[in-house]
Each structure stands twice: as C-alpha cells, then as structure tokens.
Amino acid sequence: MYRSEKFSSPPLFPGVFHLGARLAGGNRWLRLAEAMPWERLDELYGKYFAVGAGRPAKDSRLIAGLLTLKLIKNLSDEEAVQEFMESPYIQAFCGSDYFAVEEVLNRGLLSERRRRLGRDFFGFFDHEIPRVIKETRLFRIKSPKDPAPGFFARLKDFFSRG
C-alpha cells in the first residue's frame, strides 16, 4: 500500500528539522495548547498595554505559556526560559511558528511582566489555568511538597529580597 505524504499538513519548524520532520501531534504540550483559554488571556493581557504607542510587547501566548510552564514544573524564570529554548514542543505550546535556536527572550521578561500585569490577568490565570491543567490530566502540578531541584534555595532567595 502507498500513501502519498504530499498532501499532509505542512511541517512545523520546517527550516530546523532534517527533511522537514514534524512534531508529534499527540504530545502533551500540544494537547494542552488546544485546551488553553488563549483568547481570554490575550484579552486580559492587552488591557495593560497602550494601543499604537511604544515598542510592541511580547505576545500574550508566549507570556501565558511561560507562566504555565513555570506552574507545571515549579521552575524559576531562568529555568522556564531555558526549557523554552531547549524544547520545540514548549515553543509550539507558547505559540512559536519556528523553532528558535538563538536566545530570543530576555531572562528578566517574566519578572517585568509580573510587575506590569494586574489583578484581572493574574486572577483569571491563577483560577483558570490550574483548572484546565487538572481537567486535561496531561500534567501534575508540582507543589512545594514536591519541589523541583533548587526550590528551597529559590524560595529563600525570594524571601531575602524583601
């Protein structure tokens, strides 16, 4: 039997993978991306930026995706950016069309966004995203009882900043 692949979906990140390899559609990050309330997050995110003035802000899906990654894996900002740079699945989850091989994020980006985004965004995020993660059953959120390596050092550092 022969099946032509000429009419299948176009490859994701075609310029990076040898011979246009594709990401596995059943990957849990891609499945979680389908369940995420991206439109509502974008709407709430956009309220905190001026329209038509200043440098364009990073996309809401990137920021919400990184915050979700931090929540799921209990990571620091720096670790979340590192995971993003190393994984095409996480980049796709965060809305990237192409796999970034060079560092495209400032390591202080999430810290700056936490200061800028307000109660509406984080109220929705803190209520809705854990619910979506739990409902999809794709990930188990790590809690302080289940720390990632270096968790206590980061916690101590957080409280020592004042």
URFEN-V293232 format. One record per helix or strand of 3 or more residues. SS is the DSSP state (H for helix, E for strand). FROM is the first residue (numbers start at 1). LEN is the number of residues. Records with the same first field share a line. If there is no record, write none. Layout:
BEGIN
SS = FROM-LEN / FROM-LEN
END
This chain:
BEGIN
H = 18-3 / 28-8 / 38-9 / 60-14 / 77-10 / 88-6 / 109-8 / 119-18 / 144-3 / 151-10
END
